[in-house]
Amino acid sequence: MKHAPHALRIGDAPPLSELTGIRLGGKPVAEIVLQGKAGVEKLPDLVAELGGLPAVIGKGSNIIAADGDLPLVLIRQETREKASFARHGAEVRVTAPAGLPLPVLLNAAAAAGLGGLEGLAGIPGSVGGAVAMNAGSFGTEIGSLLRSLTVFSPRLGLREIRTGAEQSGDSFKCLGPLIGEDVFRPCPEHSGERGKGGEGRTLPVGSAATEFSYRRARCLGLPFGSPAPAAGDFPVLLLEAVFALSESEKDTVRGRMRAFSAEKRLRQPISAASAGCVFKNPAPDAPAGRLLEEAGMKGRALGGMRFSSLHAGFLVNEGGGSCAAALELIDTAVEAVRRHSGFILEKEVCLWVGH
Ligand SMILES: Cc1cc2nc3c(=O)[nH]c(=O)nc-3n(C[C@H](O)[C@H](O)[C@H](O)COP(=O)(O)OP(=O)(O)OC[C@H]3O[C@@H](n4cnc5c(N)ncnc54)[C@H](O)[C@@H]3O)c2cc1C
């Protein structure tokens, strides 16, 4: 493995079947491993030199990737940093690196007696992947707890972006030189600063800095990460997130996490090789799992892949499965549900196929 300047590591990528929860996917061109924020500005040039589409991966728990050789350069984050806590008025702010496993963040919050994240207990993945997917469960969506994000993309540069309650005035802090100025619509009192950028300067934008919707997140109009890597797109990379939590009894927080995890274990095949729920629920009273079950897809199998007999929304690799078989089953399921109930199911998983 070569070491590029600024703490980036470049090397041979393992096949995605070794990096994804569903154990599917072929071999990317290369991978770039980031430790912290140092050198992040070099990513676009490095990806271009390596010759592939940039594809950001967290813990791979929500990705189904194509079989065979893949024209992708993976961008992966490793972290030895822990979550840190600081009081901020009535709330406690938790800063977490994007590469931190989500369960580690939840356990750290519980150990500190901080509530808010418990509904996410039992969701695998990284903090970065959870924010990119606006992960949610039991009435909690991670986007609603965010106060600020540090992101990088060639268009945005390296930026700290304030979200939610912090977003009053629609501002964000520029941590480096401006690259994509077209996102700015300066208000008169700041117009003199337009285009100068510079360390720590806060600049206004015309639209909401972040938008969180059902299993999707956007940052200044751009999607986070790589829902489907495509030519010409450089993803918005999340490097760090700050959440607002509230003080609570440690035992109460731990008890709620245990209860939510137990509920998940009872209803979902959480230890099987899967990418979580394949489809979004088309309506609150029409969960995809129930629609799939009613359409006869529960337990349906093909080429090593099966719609789980425990929860029909989960497509499981029983061993020896392929992406081709997964996609065929997914298409069959969409058609079966359309015929049975008229709903057109939309995919929740990120499909890294068709490059
Ligand atoms: C058993 C099981 C149960 C699950 N239950 C739930 C659930 O209850 N609720 C729920 O919402 N999800 C659930 N999931 C789905 C999944 O765990 C979440 O979406 C998780 O947050 C994804 O995190 P990840 O790190 O694995 O992301 P990945 O799968 O690696 O990536 C997902 C997307 O995020 C992007 N991404 C990852 N890291 C970053 C980053 N640092 N910056 C920018 N973009 C990034 C990727 O490019 C990709 O587009 C479940 C999955 C499994 C396998």
The ligand as a MOL file (V3000), in Angstrom:
LIG
                    3D

  0  0  0     0  0            999 V3000
M  V30 BEGIN CTAB
M  V30 COUNTS 53 58 0 0 0
M  V30 BEGIN ATOM
M  V30 1 C -29.5170 -5.7970 9.6970 0
M  V30 2 C -29.6590 -4.3710 9.2480 0
M  V30 3 C -30.5910 -3.5510 9.8700 0
M  V30 4 C -30.7400 -2.2230 9.4600 0
M  V30 5 N -31.6820 -1.4490 10.0760 0
M  V30 6 C -31.8290 -0.1610 9.7010 0
M  V30 7 C -32.8020 0.6820 10.3310 0
M  V30 8 O -33.5160 0.2680 11.2380 0
M  V30 9 N -32.9020 1.9700 9.9140 0
M  V30 10 C -32.1020 2.4660 8.9230 0
M  V30 11 O -32.2290 3.6490 8.5930 0
M  V30 12 N -31.1910 1.6970 8.2960 0
M  V30 13 C -31.0280 0.3980 8.6620 0
M  V30 14 N -30.0990 -0.3840 8.0310 0
M  V30 15 C -29.3290 0.1870 6.9140 0
M  V30 16 C -27.9160 0.7170 7.2990 0
M  V30 17 O -27.4570 0.0730 8.4360 0
M  V30 18 C -27.9180 2.2080 7.5220 0
M  V30 19 O -28.3240 2.8960 6.3600 0
M  V30 20 C -26.5000 2.7130 7.9060 0
M  V30 21 O -26.6440 3.9690 8.4580 0
M  V30 22 C -25.5250 2.7660 6.7590 0
M  V30 23 O -24.2210 3.0590 7.2710 0
M  V30 24 P -22.9080 2.5070 6.5560 0
M  V30 25 O -21.7220 3.1210 7.1990 0
M  V30 26 O -22.9320 1.0260 6.5270 0
M  V30 27 O -23.0910 3.0960 5.0990 0
M  V30 28 P -22.7270 2.4000 3.7120 0
M  V30 29 O -23.6410 1.2420 3.4830 0
M  V30 30 O -21.2640 2.1470 3.6330 0
M  V30 31 O -23.0810 3.5650 2.7030 0
M  V30 32 C -24.4330 3.9600 2.5240 0
M  V30 33 C -24.4440 5.3050 1.7890 0
M  V30 34 O -23.8380 6.2840 2.6050 0
M  V30 35 C -22.7510 6.8970 1.9360 0
M  V30 36 N -21.7080 7.1910 2.9210 0
M  V30 37 C -21.1300 6.3380 3.7930 0
M  V30 38 N -20.2120 6.9890 4.5310 0
M  V30 39 C -20.2110 8.2770 4.1210 0
M  V30 40 C -19.4740 9.4460 4.4660 0
M  V30 41 N -18.5310 9.4580 5.4060 0
M  V30 42 N -19.7380 10.5990 3.7900 0
M  V30 43 C -20.6820 10.6480 2.8490 0
M  V30 44 N -21.4220 9.5750 2.4700 0
M  V30 45 C -21.1850 8.4090 3.0900 0
M  V30 46 C -22.3100 5.8790 0.8950 0
M  V30 47 O -21.6460 6.5010 -0.1970 0
M  V30 48 C -23.6390 5.2840 0.4870 0
M  V30 49 O -24.2700 6.1440 -0.4280 0
M  V30 50 C -29.9430 -1.7150 8.4170 0
M  V30 51 C -28.9910 -2.5560 7.7900 0
M  V30 52 C -28.8460 -3.8570 8.2030 0
M  V30 53 C -27.8310 -4.7220 7.5170 0
M  V30 END ATOM
M  V30 BEGIN BOND
M  V30 1 1 1 2
M  V30 2 1 2 3
M  V30 3 2 2 52
M  V30 4 2 3 4
M  V30 5 1 4 5
M  V30 6 1 4 50
M  V30 7 2 5 6
M  V30 8 1 6 7
M  V30 9 1 6 13
M  V30 10 2 7 8
M  V30 11 1 7 9
M  V30 12 1 9 10
M  V30 13 2 10 11
M  V30 14 1 10 12
M  V30 15 2 12 13
M  V30 16 1 13 14
M  V30 17 1 14 15
M  V30 18 1 14 50
M  V30 19 1 15 16
M  V30 20 1 16 17
M  V30 21 1 16 18
M  V30 22 1 18 19
M  V30 23 1 18 20
M  V30 24 1 20 21
M  V30 25 1 20 22
M  V30 26 1 22 23
M  V30 27 1 23 24
M  V30 28 2 24 25
M  V30 29 1 24 26
M  V30 30 1 24 27
M  V30 31 1 27 28
M  V30 32 2 28 29
M  V30 33 1 28 30
M  V30 34 1 28 31
M  V30 35 1 31 32
M  V30 36 1 32 33
M  V30 37 1 33 34
M  V30 38 1 33 48
M  V30 39 1 34 35
M  V30 40 1 35 36
M  V30 41 1 35 46
M  V30 42 1 36 37
M  V30 43 1 36 45
M  V30 44 2 37 38
M  V30 45 1 38 39
M  V30 46 1 39 40
M  V30 47 2 39 45
M  V30 48 1 40 41
M  V30 49 2 40 42
M  V30 50 1 42 43
M  V30 51 2 43 44
M  V30 52 1 44 45
M  V30 53 1 46 47
M  V30 54 1 46 48
M  V30 55 1 48 49
M  V30 56 2 50 51
M  V30 57 1 51 52
M  V30 58 1 52 53
M  V30 END BOND
M  V30 END CTAB
M  END
